[in-house]
């Protein structure tokens, strides 16, 4: 099968700019976890399609606004995440849950009418939640998050609702186009060579792919090559978990969120964030499945957590290295690229991408 994304689309600045307009402004973008917004005034900031946005708990509801003050254009929230009122740090304009300025120092000097204040409200964006994952859409339309995720909505809900303790957050900057990084996660063809001492030892293989709208999944039996008894012992404390699968599951939420789980004991969510046409921020979160709050972590569980962190970081470093080599080579390629049956999810990703970039 011929690859659909041409080599130049992995490095041309014009293509990257078009992606911001035609792709990221049109899709549901992952912006955080519900746990990021548990307290009033908890906030996270993001840039989507070059638009600065703030996602904030305002009076108990998660809201999203353009992160630019209506008065003199300062950013309202100036750090990546935190807790403070929705108030501009420059002159102190504060905004209510509708984005309307309501706290204006020396307000009589402006002489605003109620209608004029309404005209100064912050641009608001749609927020929807699936399980414990929060998504934002820049362009408002009739496509709900449930429609967008299709048949995977309930699976994402079940998986994320069982994210327990967060044991690792890992950020890696990769000198590679974001699509190269995404496509690398969508096939196991490279595993034997690139991950011979890590992921290969899980023995995950097969072509059990499922496709729903823009998204896809891979289910694989896990055939451990060593330490099966040890693995069984480690999993014993999690026998009462609510989410169980037989082996390994990997989902892409188009275009740039990956969720995976092994046996429902551990979970990884990876967010692949474009920086520019040849730089990507790879951010991963590793969770252990939920347990009773009163249960203590046994020494063997702690050992498992440490080994899981080490395993994931090694795999991601291996992926970083090869993605960077692909980025170097793609600028000089004379071929469009070929895809095998094992790379069918890559083809599906490219098909969806092309639909948005038309």
N, C-alpha and C positions, 0 to 999 in steps of 0.2 A: 504494500500500500504506500502511495506517495504521501509524504508529509505536506500539509496544507500551508503552514506558516513558512514563509520564505526566509532564507538566511538574513537578508537585509532588515527584516522586521524584528530582529533581535538586537539591533544596534543603532538604527536610525532615530535621531531626535524627533523628526517629524512624526514618525509612527508612535513614539512615546507620548507626544502631545495629543495625538488623535485618540489614544487609549483613555486619556483622562476625560475627554469630552464624550466619546462614544461608548465607553465601557464602564469606567468606575462611577460616572455620574448616573448610570442607568441601573446598576445592580444594587442588591442589598449588601452593605459593607459591614463586616464584623468590627465592633468598636469596644467591646469589653465584656466582662462578666457581671451578672447581677450583684455579685459580692463587691464589686467596685463602687456600688452606689447604695450601700445599706443605710448610711446616715444622711440626714438632711444636709445639703450643700456639698456632698461628695461629688467630685467631678473628674472627668477624663477629657483631654483635648486630642484632636486628631486633625489631619489634613486629608481631605478627600477631593480628588479632582482639583487640587490646588486651592480648595476652599477651607479656611480654618474653621473648625466646628468645635463647640463645647457640648459635651453630654453631661448632664448634671441632675442630681436629685433635687428637685425644686418642690418643696412642700409635700414630699413623699411620692412624687411621680418622676420617672426618668424622662427628661425632656432634652431636646437637641436644638441648638441655635447657632447661627453664624457667630463666631467668636470675635466680633468687631463692634466696638461701641458706636452708637448712633450719633454721639456728640462730636468727637474729634478723632475718631478712627483708631484708637488704641485697641490692642488685644485686651479682652476682658480677663480671661484666665491665662496666665503667662508661664505656667509650669505644666509638665506632662500630666500630673494628677495631683489631687489634694482635696482640701475641704475649706471652702470659704464661700461667702455669699456671691451671687451672680452680680458682681459690682465692679465697675471699671476702676483700675488702680490709679488712673490719671487724675480725674476730677471727682470720682466718687459717685457717678451715676449708677443707680441700682435698678434691677429689672425684676418684674414679677414672673409668675409661672406662665404668662402669655407672651413674655418677651417685651412687655411694655415698660418704659421707664417710669418708675413710681417714686424713687428716692433721688431727688435732684438737689444738691446743695445750692442755696440762693435761688431757688426756683422762681420767685417773683421777678427776678431780673430778666427772665426769658419771656414771660407773658404767654406761656403756652396755654391753648385751650385743650379740652379733653380730646377733641378730634385730632389736634396737632400731635398730641402725645401718642395717640393710636398710630399715626403715620410714621412714628419713629420706632415702632417696635422692631425687635430683632427678627431676622428671617428665621423661620422655624422649619425643621426637617422631621420627616417621619421616623419614629422609633418603633420597632417591634421586637418581641422577645420570644425565643424558642428555648424552652428548658431554662438554663442559666446563662444563655448566650444572648447578647444584646446586639441588634443590627440597626443600621441607619441607612436611609435612602435619600440621596441628595435631590433627585428629581421626583416630585410627587406624581403618582399615576395610580392605576387601579390594581396593580400587581401586589398582592399581599405577600408577606414573607412565607406564609403557608403554601401559597400557589408557587412561589419561586423555588422553594425546596422540594416541592412535589412529593413523591413517595418517601423521601428521606426525612420529612419533617418529624414524624413520630420517632424515628431512629435517633435523630439528633437530640430530640427532647429526652428520650430515655437515657442516652449516653451522658449528656451533660448534667442531667439531674442526679447522676451517680458519681460525678466528680467529687471526690472527697478531699483529703488533705493535699494542698499544693506543695510538692516537694522540690520543684526546681523551675526556675525561669531562666532561659538561656537566650541571649541575643547575639547574633552573628551578622556582621556585614560581609556580604559576598560580592566580589567584583564580577558580576554577571547580571544579565537581564533577568527580570523576575519570571518570565515565561520558561526560561531554561531551568530555573529552580523548581517551578511547579511541575513541569513535565518529568523531571528526574524522579519526583515522588510518585508518579503515576504508573511506573513500570518496574518489574522485578528482574528484567533482563540483565541489568547491570550488577545485580547483587553478588553473583559468584566471584566477580573480579574485584569490585570496589569494596565490598563488605565481607570479604572471605573470613575474617576473624571476628565479625560482629553479627550483623543481621542474617548472614548465610547460615549461621548455626541454629537459627530458629527452624530452618527447614520449610519455611512458608513458600508455597508454590501453587501453580494452577491458574486457570483462566475463568474463575467464577466471578464474572463481572456483572454488575447491575447498573443500568442507566435510567435516569429520570430527569427529564428536562435538561438543564445545564450541568447536572451533577452526576457523579458516578461513584461506585463502591467496588471494593475487592474483598472477597472473603476467602480465607486460606486456612487449611489445616496446618497445625504446627507440629512438626516432627523433630523434636529436640534431639540433637546428636549426642548430648552428654548431660549428666546431672539430672536425669528425669526424677529420680527419687528426691533429690534436694528441692527441685521445683515444686513437687507435690507437697512437701513439708512446708515450704514457704506459703503456698496458697491455702493451707489448712485454716488459718485464722480468718480467711475471707469466704468461707463456705456459705455463710448466710447472706452474701451480697445479693442485691436485687437484680442487677444486670449481669447476665451470664451469656457467654458465647463459647463455642467449641474451640476456637483457635484465634486467628488474627483477623481483624476487620479494619479496613482503611476507606475513608470517605473523602471526597473533595466537595466542598461547597463552593461552587464556581463564583469568582475566578481564583481565589487565593487563600482559602482556609482549608486545612487538612485536619481530620480527626481520626485517630486510630486507637485501637484497644487490643490487648492480648488477654484473652479469657475473661474480660470484664474486670480483671484485677487491677490493671494499670491503664491509664489513658494518656494520650498526648494530643494537644491541640497546637498546630503550627500555623502561624500567620505570616504570609510571605508579602512583604510590603515594598512596593517599588520606591526607590529613591530617585533614580534617573534611568536613562536608557541602558546603562551598564553597571548599575549598583543596586543591590537589594538588601533590605533588612530582613533577616530570618529570625523570627521570634517564636520560641516554643515554650509551652507550659506542660509540665508533667504532673499528673495527679495519681493518687492511690484511690481505689474505690472507697465509697463511704463505709464507715464503721460506726458502731455505737459510740457516742461521745465519751462514755465512761471507760471504754476499753483502752488499756495502755498499749504502747508499742513495745513488743517483745524484742529481744536482741536479734533474733533471726529476721524479724520484719525490718528492723533498722538496717541490717546488712542487705536485705533485699532492696530497700529504698536507695541505699548508697550505690549498689551495683546497677540499679535501673538508671540512675542519674549518669553514672559513668558510661553505661552502654549507649544511652541516647546521645550523649555529647560526642562520643567517638564516631557514631554513625553520621551525625550532622557534620562533623569535621571532615569525614571522608567525602560526603556529598559536596561540601563547600569546595574541596580541592578539585573534584572532577568538573563541577559546574564552571569553575574559573577557567579550566582548560578548554571547555566547549566554547566559552565566550571568546577566548583568544582565536580559536579556529574558525568560528562561524563567519568572521569578517573576510575570510579568504576562500570560503567554500564555493565550488563551482556546481554543486548539486543541491537539489531541493531537500534531500533526505528521504530515507525509506523507513517504513514501520512494519513490524511483524504482528502476528496475532497477539503476542504477549504485550504489545504496546497499543492495544485497542483503546485504552483509556486516554492515551496521549492523543490519538486521532480524534476521539470524541471531544476532548478539551479544545483542540484546534478548530473543530467544526463550530463549536459554540462561539469561540473567539472571533472567527471570521464573520459570523452573523452580526455581531456587534460592530465590527470594524468596516462593514460594507459602506 
